[in-house]
Amino acid sequence: MPINFDSAIGIHADALRVRSQRAELLATNMANADTPNYKAQDIDFREALNNAMTGSSSSQLNTTNQKHYSTNPESNGLMAPIQYRVATQDSLDGNSVDEEVEQAQFMQNAVQYQASLQFLGGKFNSLTRALKGE
């Protein structure tokens, strides 16, 4: 009986990939906290995970030629379109990054990334035990 790793691993590999991409965006926001006119960016985790599971992206059109341009060039291969965070307080330099909010979002994402990693590790341990016949 062949093992289908996609069904055995489930959603956890996609969740890990989306969490990793979100962490990059949040880190970029924190790095640009003092950049004038920088707008804080984020992705919708649920939409990104749904797109990763279905293998589609709601912001992309089907293209018929490799030379066609992407419909969302700033998505940078993300599973969901980039969204801009609304500033909680206006700043004089036009920057919408709130460091406390970004740090809280980054830490929450890090905890959820670790949970996804542990779930994925548990799936691999179960597969290893099943292959060994334990």
C-alpha positions in Angstrom: 0.0 0.0 0.0 1.7 3.3 -1.1 1.9 6.2 1.3 0.6 9.5 0.2 2.8 12.0 2.1 0.5 15.0 1.2 -2.4 13.3 3.0 -0.2 12.0 5.8 1.3 15.4 6.6 -1.9 17.3 6.1 -2.1 21.0 6.4 0.9 21.5 8.6 3.5 21.9 5.8 1.5 24.6 4.1 0.9 26.3 7.5 4.6 26.3 8.2 5.4 27.9 4.8 2.8 30.6 5.2 4.0 31.4 8.8 7.5 31.7 7.5 6.4 34.1 4.8 4.5 36.1 7.3 7.5 36.3 9.6 9.5 37.8 6.8 7.0 40.5 6.2 6.7 41.3 9.9 10.5 41.5 10.3 10.6 43.8 7.3 8.1 46.1 9.0 10.1 46.2 12.2 13.3 46.9 10.2 11.6 49.8 8.5 10.1 51.4 11.6 12.1 54.6 11.1 11.8 54.8 7.3 9.7 57.8 6.2 6.5 57.0 4.3 6.9 53.2 4.9 3.6 51.4 5.2 3.3 48.3 7.4 2.5 45.2 5.4 0.9 41.8 6.4 -0.9 38.9 4.8 -4.2 37.3 5.8 -3.1 33.9 7.2 -6.4 32.2 6.6 -6.6 33.3 3.0 -2.9 32.4 2.4 -3.4 28.9 3.9 -6.6 28.4 1.9 -4.7 29.4 -1.3 -1.8 27.1 -0.4 -4.1 24.1 0.2 -6.0 24.7 -3.1 -2.9 25.6 -5.0 -4.4 28.8 -6.2 -4.1 32.5 -5.5 -7.1 34.8 -5.6 -4.9 37.7 -6.8 -3.5 35.9 -9.8 -4.9 35.4 -13.2 -4.2 32.4 -15.4 -1.6 33.2 -18.0 -1.2 31.6 -21.4 2.4 32.5 -22.0 5.5 32.7 -19.7 6.2 36.2 -20.9 2.9 37.5 -19.3 3.4 39.8 -16.3 2.1 38.8 -12.9 -1.1 40.5 -11.8 0.3 41.2 -8.4 4.0 41.9 -8.8 4.5 42.9 -5.1 3.2 39.6 -3.8 6.8 38.2 -4.2 5.5 34.6 -4.3 3.4 34.8 -1.2 0.3 32.7 -0.9 -2.0 35.7 -0.4 -1.8 39.3 -1.6 0.0 41.8 0.6 -2.2 44.0 2.7 -1.3 47.2 4.4 -1.9 47.7 8.1 -4.0 50.7 9.1 -2.0 52.9 11.4 -3.3 53.2 15.0 -1.8 56.7 15.3 -0.7 59.1 12.6 3.0 59.9 12.4 4.6 63.1 11.0 6.8 61.2 8.6 4.0 59.1 7.1 5.3 55.8 8.5 2.5 53.4 9.6 4.6 50.9 11.6 3.7 50.7 15.3 6.7 48.8 16.8 4.7 47.4 19.7 2.0 46.0 17.4 4.6 44.6 15.0 6.5 42.9 17.9 3.3 41.4 19.3 2.3 40.1 15.8 5.8 38.8 15.3 5.9 36.9 18.6 2.4 35.5 18.1 3.4 34.3 14.6 6.6 32.8 16.1 4.7 30.8 18.6 2.3 29.6 16.0 5.2 28.7 13.7 6.7 26.6 16.5 3.4 24.9 17.0 3.1 24.1 13.3 6.7 22.8 13.4 5.9 20.5 16.4 2.7 19.2 14.6 4.8 18.4 11.5 7.5 16.7 13.6 4.8 14.6 15.3 3.4 13.6 11.9 6.9 12.5 10.8 7.5 10.6 14.0 4.1 8.8 13.5 5.1 7.9 9.9 8.5 6.6 11.0 6.9 4.4 13.7 4.4 3.1 11.2 7.1 2.2 8.7 9.1 0.4 11.4 6.0 -1.5 12.5 6.0 -0.2 16.1 
